[in-house]
């Protein structure tokens, strides 16, 4: 699993998860339930994770929604 993006925007996370599902890319949301442990409003961004074989396709889908949210690819992740 590799991180596609990290965001604190629940609307963006939801929309991107739906778009990835429509593109038949399996996505996992990490850190989504951590907020329940910190009721004082601690900000913990959620991470969307995909299989590394799907990363390029997932980045293409995400680039349509939120190009500014996508982190640059690490040199070893470029294919």
Secondary structure, 3 states (H helix, E strand, C coil): CEEEEEECCHHHHHHHHHHHHHCCCCEEEECCCHHHHCCCCCCCCEEEEECHHHHHHHHHHHHHHHHHHCCCCCHHHCC
